[in-house]
Amino acid sequence: MEIEIENEIETEINKRDDEIGKKEPSKTTEKKRIRLTVAYDGTNYSGWQLQPNGITIEEVLNRELTRLLGEEIKVIGASRTDAGVHAMGNIAVFDTVTRIPAEKISYAMNTRLPEDIRIRKSEEVALDFHPRHCNSEKTYEYMIWNHSFANPLLRLYSKFCYYFLDIPSMQKAADVLVGTHDFQSFCSAGSQAETTVRTVTGITVERDPKEPCIVRIRVKGKGFLYNMVRIISGTLLEIGMGLRKAEEMEGILASCDRSKAGPTAEAKGLTLKEIRFLDEPENEDTKSMN
């Protein structure tokens, strides 16, 4: 199927090149906006956003889309994940005048992208759709390998902790953070946010029922501050290890003082699982991707 779609797309590209070669006035092509659902292993990248001294996810997408479509493309991402952070469902949009059907762009891109980046879905959206300016909920997951010895197979995707973690205490502390609060205590210096008030819609701390050595902290919210989920995870880890009590979380939150919270957990344990647009119906395709 991928080969057939690739051949169709190459035909469209050849038609475009032929029109350019004839040097005849071409008809105006209508602009459209394409939304991509992007998955990536962030290990070898300096985050999402363009950086002067490191390769990024945004840079790779811009380069390969430009080559594929024959026009300069600049994507707009919904979440600017940090260096080393992974994603299963980040969102990006771009404008194009290509005649290639939106749903086929994902197939063509995946033959060009490096193995650690994949487009899970491509679709046309309204021209005024902006992934950072609409009503959405993001889900992040922080994974911990909780065992006496590290797991080499998960070394790039989890935080290793050899203390046995007290999950009920971690969950008790996490419950304090649910709701709309000032999360300044959980924001790294350098944030350019106008306000540190954010809404967390849910936090769960669970052991994997099939692999109890894996602990997952899942955080859902309308938006997050710089390093917010990683600092929450680092604080919950200290509570799970017994270095803090669950009852301390209320004071940490109320203090609005970054020094009162725990360390920023390692980036490699964090994955952006999903961005859900609340004004859109959740279809079966979306459910099956999570």
Steps between C-alpha positions, in 0.01 A plus 500: 500500500780743589670437165176574309443822693863599450462450123186716494681778685801480270260540205361817655853634556594424139191687377604798710853490361368477143285809550799692632715384207249629242540851645137576429283703736345251738161523660491620858496205734300534817691492826410237757610420854623152592512358852757236588499265797868443570678230701870509576779366715656818637831342603707644214325837471534838667126515558222607267573867435767622258837547671823656368725228645312173462266308274132511596174330404366823349812536284470148360128539423556834325782358290322184388164667434674766291673230294182299458266785406742723310411810702642650816321350798513614863300297748334634814514258792249465781759406764865603504638194674845523659818325391475128566121498549300255287156522339229272370252773413649844452314716248633725225333696221625660179356676197551372147365530145582140412245286319612191690207378712553586865462144625777376267765744621565282807590200280736703283667668796561174683712372209721809536523555874763340726384192688456688828231734359166390355183674382211300648231696319464787252171677439364827365361749754348847483738779399444676833586192708799568728621220732604740777195727488216253542332318785711191559618255764851353504597170656857439612635178644813462712637146519714363785683168511467408869736209568826417674678503164462717190331363188728555198204467261321794663803716576403759236132519594480483878642628825678232704414493871622223730300616805169311522240770429198560724232539233207588734702787652594625154136492391387680817746780428409509131132552582589835660612633161177427314305816421589859413797627703805722483771250407798734539664247734508257208642733234868524407676834476499643150130452438344776289144424608286803578333313785592190700135405559414174329222238512589135561203277423643178637808322636535126549794304643483127425708188475463309178284195583700281259844640592496631861850643465359767269337798670317758291409854601235626259416871505216661304442873468401795286858624484832471680785724610866451409611164651178484705428129449863404563510699825170349613646156422823577686303614806275194494807278472643647820168435674494145368854441629406629845717811478189717536153443639191516281359768733779737394353542150242757610772723645723457194217606273395795718855632540535597130872438557691275259758416768232329711419237237707199400756468219418510131472134399708384204358584159533145365217372720243740357272437203231725357230239448212699353359842421122491488304790351196529721278665239545204265324163538725216606480246219605137489819582310611730783417242766695226322813717482534537878 
